[in-house]
Amino acid sequence: MPLPKVAIVGRPNVGKSSLLNMLARRRISIVEPSAGVTRDRVAAVVEHEGRWFELVDTGGMDFRTGAELAADVQRQVRYAIEEAAVIVLVADVKDGRTPLDVQAAERLRGVKAPVVVAANKADNDRLALGAAEFHSLGFQPVVPVSAKHSRGRRELLAEVLARLPAEAAEAPPEPAMKIAVVGKRNAGKSTFINALAGQERVIVSEAPGTTRDAVDIRFEKDGLTYIAIDTAGMRKRKSVAGDIEFYSLARAMQSVRRADVVLFLIDAPTPVSQVDKHLGAAIERGFKPVVLVVSKWDLARGRADADAFARYLGKVLPGLPYAPVSLVSARDGRNVLATVDLARSLYKQASMRVTTAALNRVIEHAVRLRQPPSPTARLPKIYYATQVAVRPPTVVLFVNDPDLFGEDYRRFIENRLREELPFPEVPIRLILRAHFEQDEKHRGRRSENRRRVDRGR
């Protein structure tokens, strides 16, 4: 059963994002003094006194007509209001009641969900007295809070919980997997996320840079709950201007680190760019399972062959040769859910653990196929291998001297592991560790196994 939602709404720049961060006790929304920073609905699962709900931050309610993007933001606000079990209307005690506050209250007058007014920026007792002014908006209660100083948190949550339905007592299911959706600007990430969620969950616009926060979206497939993380589009570092965008990019990279699998969206109609290559290198360095998702394939299908395009990606993204390719058209839903199945398969591969005996048979076979080259008079020797971790599969190779093994041979060993073990499409962390021969005589039967994969014995 989905969690009840609590929508945080209000005019621009009253501290809605700060309030979400304060209530969730972690930084989820980007906070900036300028108005209009939040565009999509940003959600966080919150537990308080054994009850659970989803807290949803929204863009500022702006009743002026304007550009398409502004209309999209207001549509997101409307969706949040329609889905909410409780609404928190945020006002600013330092500014006092404004015409926009009155308009926001009028907009909420006919909704079914109860409304709690949070009079924000009540940083001290004197400012808290100003909360009384907002009783005239017509909603009760009015709770003075200070998101900046965490004042009034318990009181506001108590009022919210008192109005939540009974199902708020149930803890949400643990997600089966977290999926980060990344790519350069305007690569189709938000359209892809909306296709997953089955609704307009994030704003889709031709204007690049529409998504700023890393937005977590919970969705279900085949009875399992997933979290998809929509991230800000990447662009060249010298093009990053302003604190908001810098923090957006930092949040995007943080989202990659906390994801189980990365969906790397590549815009089919345009050539792979330097930004794509830098992002691919970052994913490679993070040892994250990744699907190369070729978006907008419907626009390139007549000009490109699928196999040829996959070979092209192998050339321009040489650090991800193991990554599977998925050709999608999010606009009509083609292959979107199949891509989730593919990501699930990668997660299972990355979680696999093999026996030491099976691992050493692969190493023995690899050495027979290709012995490690000897750059010096010293012969490189491999004693044995063992898997020490999963996600990513991490293999320690005990050798006489790690410096004797070049990058090319390490890649060869990694590829043999992928070909012969049950993780063919995920990164493998290979660690070479020195192990001296004089210690071997004390190891009993294990030393016999090590000699099997030693080049010269």
Secondary structure, DSSP 8 states (H G I E B T S, - for coil): ----EEEEE-STTSSHHHHHHHHHTS--S---SSTT---S-EEEEEEETTEEEEEEE------S---HHHHHHHHHHHHHHHH-SEEEEEEETTT-S-HHHHHHHHHHTT-SS-EEEEEE---SHHHHGGGGGGGGGS-S-EEE-BTTTTBTHHHHHHHHHHHS-GGGGS-----SEEEEEEEBTTSSHHHHHHHHHTS--S---SSTT---S-EEEEEEETTEEEEEEE---B--GGG--HHHHHHHHHHHHHHHHH-SEEEEEEETTS---HHHHHHHHHHHHTT--EEEEEETHHHHTTT--HHHHHHHHHHH-TT-TT--EEE-BTTTTBTHHHHHHHHHHHHHHHT----HHHHHHHHHHHHHHS----SSSS---EEEEEEEETTTTEEEEEES-GGGS-HHHHHHHHHHHHHHSS-TTS--EEEEEE--GGGGGGSTHHHHHHHHT-TT-
